[in-house]
Amino acid sequence: MSKIDSGHDLDNVLGSMGKVFVLFYASWCPFSQRFLPIFDKLVQSRPRSCVCIKTDDNARLCERYSVEVVPTVLFFENGKVAERLDGSAGVGLSEKQLADFVNDCC
């Protein structure tokens, strides 16, 4: 799973790839920790089009993309957010939600 450490790194990834799924997660969040293995399955099927951003170290990226709840998955197309799947506070995201989201995006 490719991890992004800065806005510059994310801009480089988005500029070099047409379609990208970006997971925003937090190390301290139990819902993020539960979702990471689910997102990892997507990574295995699309290794070149999935990246992760740990929000603990990237508050500016959260502000930039209005990520208020983790986990959240953003789908970028040609460098711009095309779709988003925001987690629900106190609930997170499910495998079915991610599968439906991916199907809608691709």
Secondary structure as GFF3:
##gff-version 3
##sequence-region A 1 106
A	DSSP	beta_strand	2	4	.	.	.	ID=ss1
A	DSSP	alpha_helix	7	16	.	.	.	ID=ss2
A	DSSP	beta_strand	19	25	.	.	.	ID=ss3
A	DSSP	alpha_helix	30	45	.	.	.	ID=ss4
A	DSSP	three_ten_helix	47	49	.	.	.	ID=ss5
A	DSSP	beta_strand	50	54	.	.	.	ID=ss6
A	DSSP	three_ten_helix	55	57	.	.	.	ID=ss7
A	DSSP	alpha_helix	59	64	.	.	.	ID=ss8
A	DSSP	beta_strand	72	77	.	.	.	ID=ss9
A	DSSP	beta_strand	80	86	.	.	.	ID=ss10
A	DSSP	alpha_helix	95	105	.	.	.	ID=ss11
###
